């Protein structure tokens, strides 16, 4: 018997769970109806056919990615918070993000985070091309780090015999470095450290170039 109180949002919630759990290929109207304990006709009533359902999921994912809000006492801290939030949201929904990309909405999905970054780089005093470069650098760092992170997670388990790659001879006689590199990485900490270092460099405004005056004709100063 169909659930009389079923809503469109409940349908999208259940569809999102199926996609996150098994990928888009597992999202069929029959599987969704089973997940919700309702009839297939009820699913059609709320969201239309499967393509309409996928479109609705993509639109909701785009909206959810716009919910990232900066936090922190300084522009640099708030930029780092946006990067961390963006990485967290992308990690939480890889299959849905792939669906967004397939429908050509990636740039639209990233726009709210980019706008938040624009606000913060302006607050830090950057304008024009330098501000644009800072926004893009933070976005590329976040997405690039995530791609490397996922590839490492999907890679085969390394053979124990090949694990001892770091020794005194490969780290210039630095035992502490050898131990650290031989151990597992902490992606969250590494990401935060790398973004902080990047942001500090991006927001450092170089001092103005000093002009040099030399004696010109008839004693007049000239600027080099």
Secondary structure as the mmCIF struct_conf table of DSSP 4:
data_model
#
loop_
_struct_conf.conf_type_id
_struct_conf.id
_struct_conf.beg_label_comp_id
_struct_conf.beg_label_asym_id
_struct_conf.beg_label_seq_id
_struct_conf.end_label_comp_id
_struct_conf.end_label_asym_id
_struct_conf.end_label_seq_id
TURN_TY1_P TURN_TY1_P1 UNK A 4 UNK A 5
HELX_RH_AL_P HELX_RH_AL_P1 UNK A 8 UNK A 22
HELX_RH_3T_P HELX_RH_3T_P1 UNK A 24 UNK A 26
HELX_RH_AL_P HELX_RH_AL_P2 UNK A 29 UNK A 36
TURN_TY1_P TURN_TY1_P2 UNK A 37 UNK A 37
BEND BEND1 UNK A 38 UNK A 38
HELX_RH_AL_P HELX_RH_AL_P3 UNK A 40 UNK A 47
BEND BEND2 UNK A 49 UNK A 49
HELX_RH_AL_P HELX_RH_AL_P4 UNK A 50 UNK A 65
TURN_TY1_P TURN_TY1_P3 UNK A 66 UNK A 67
BEND BEND3 UNK A 72 UNK A 74
HELX_RH_AL_P HELX_RH_AL_P5 UNK A 75 UNK A 92
TURN_TY1_P TURN_TY1_P4 UNK A 93 UNK A 93
HELX_RH_AL_P HELX_RH_AL_P6 UNK A 94 UNK A 102
TURN_TY1_P TURN_TY1_P5 UNK A 103 UNK A 104
HELX_RH_AL_P HELX_RH_AL_P7 UNK A 106 UNK A 123
TURN_TY1_P TURN_TY1_P6 UNK A 124 UNK A 125
HELX_RH_AL_P HELX_RH_AL_P8 UNK A 128 UNK A 154
BEND BEND4 UNK A 155 UNK A 155
HELX_LH_PP_P HELX_LH_PP_P1 UNK A 156 UNK A 159
HELX_RH_3T_P HELX_RH_3T_P2 UNK A 160 UNK A 162
TURN_TY1_P TURN_TY1_P7 UNK A 168 UNK A 172
BEND BEND5 UNK A 173 UNK A 173
HELX_RH_AL_P HELX_RH_AL_P9 UNK A 175 UNK A 182
BEND BEND6 UNK A 183 UNK A 183
HELX_LH_PP_P HELX_LH_PP_P2 UNK A 184 UNK A 185
HELX_RH_AL_P HELX_RH_AL_P10 UNK A 187 UNK A 203
HELX_LH_PP_P HELX_LH_PP_P3 UNK A 205 UNK A 211
STRN STRN1 UNK A 213 UNK A 215
HELX_RH_3T_P HELX_RH_3T_P3 UNK A 217 UNK A 219
STRN STRN2 UNK A 221 UNK A 223
#
